[in-house]
Amino acid sequence: MGSGHFTEKNAYAFINASLKKLGWDTRNPNRHPMSHVYTDNQALGHPELKKGLGQQRPENVVKVKETRFWVIESKVKRCDLEKALGEAQGYAQDINDNSSVHAVLVTGVAGNDDEGYLILNRYLYKGEFRNVTNNGEPLSGLLSPEIATRILSEDTPDLEDLPINENVFLATAEDVNKELHLGAINKNERARVVAVLLLALVDDTMPNIDANPTILIKDINARAEEVLKRNGKENFFPSVQLAPPPSRDNHIKFRTALVNTIQALLHLNIRSTMFSGTDLLGKFYEVFLKYGNGAKEIGIVLTPRHITRFAAETLDIGHDDLVCDPACGTGGFLIAALDHVKKKCRANNRQVDRFKKHGLFGIDQDPIVTALAIVNMIFRNDGKNHIVEGNCFAKYLKRRVQKSCASATVLSKAPPKGEEGASKILMNPPFALKKGDEKEYRFVQHGLDLLQDGGILFSVLPISTMFESGEVKAWRQNRLLKENSLLAVVTFPPELFYPIAVHTLGVIIRKGSQHQKTQNVLWVRAVHDGFIKIKGKRVVPSDPLAEPDDFKAVAPIVRAFIRDPRFEVENKPLIMKAAPINFDDPLLELVPEAYLDAEEPTVRDISDNVEQLVRETASLSIRFPNLWKSQNADSQ
């Protein structure tokens, strides 16, 4: 694949479009003082930059702050990345030596539209330019304003757990979906393609994207299979293996789609982000679901990260827990559990390693989705997890000791009573959207069957599960409360799973002892989560204070109450209350709305209601004068 017909000018459009997408103002700062990006000779319009550069013209100079700048230089051949970086550093040094401003960031861009672009960023730290990293991995995309500002404010090239820009990610996921569509890749196979490409990017060396389609596919498959084999998961390779299109006419389109998708993943800083707590594969899968089988039809929804994090925090997952998600999907709850343990055990890597090797278990019936969960965990240096494919109702956990560590083994039959394996269950069962679908309460019951006595379960459920009559009420009455203790119920935002129209809540249950009539349950309404809906998507607003987040306030209270149900909880009308279950309720409704106190009306509320009543009465008398006269006559 040659690059002779390209020049460095071809990179201009790519760099400027990428910077604009990341949130930089790419207009000429000489004409628009609040903008950021000087292109080519525009930098010479800045007096101090001209002092430093003379007549030299870098591809771009970006104003991060009034006196701090970022130099970008490009080359047409991918093999010239270091050359581009060297030239960018040379420009930066000239600026630093000969002007009153400072160029502290440099980036090399090497490549072209056909072969894609390689990107590497460096920061001037203690007199030398060092690679910018996130979670130990070099950033492989251009820097956003937030990342550039954070590097400067922390004065370090070594960052940790950079937050992903949700809008940029979703736009990239949509772009990847389009690329795979153009590559004649079936809509139901696109998540598989992303999974195998991510596996091929685990190691430091890149697939040979200059190769012809057949060689490239073999290279990607070989890399993915090696990673799975290294982690003892080679049996999942057929679930992610790439196959060329049957028609040779589509081979070039297929190769182009693979190359462009690899580039899009790299520009998302995919390696460093995957090592963080973000379930990127889950997010990709969610985007692809819209075009594949259809989430509305099959009941599959990915649990938002702030909910998985809330579950791990409130159950206070520890390094000695055995955590299972019997409907694990892409592994969001397992990732949250692992992240929580990492935070608690920062000074003890051995405890974290023990938890990764012996404490995480997942089951999912879809082999491709199970493979995605495994890829997610491999990116977190956890290839030894116990994630299996199969019908969760036919899988059980039995306690065992492995290398002097408490663990469990997955069985196809229930273990003897008292030998159940899990200490904590985190789950979000598939929603039963059609008649004949497995009811959600059955998943919860099976989750309880996997738990040790005294173990705790957290589950997302449709709110109807906790108030409907019929078989689900019989379960609440005869199994849930007779065999377990209900600790807390938290109502979630009505549009949490938008566009799926299912209102949900979270239930927290302790296994093994009948719920006592005098025992308090913590009832909570957390209906604001800091997200807003824009153009059919739930996103975090640019101003984080624009939308309240109830979860931050209630999480520590829920955690304390789970530890000790005698914990004193402040009664907050419409928000929170600790109160026993009303066993005299014939419907046995176990939802916060049935237990929370109403707010005391203010004088203003009473006045407004009286005023409204007067208006409605006057309106009624005008519209129906005969009825009004009749009513007055009767009253006399």
Summary of the structure (lengths in Angstrom):
residues: 636
radius of gyration: 29.0
end to end distance: 97.9
largest distance: 100.4
contacts: 2096
relative contact order: 0.06
helix: 44%
strand: 20%
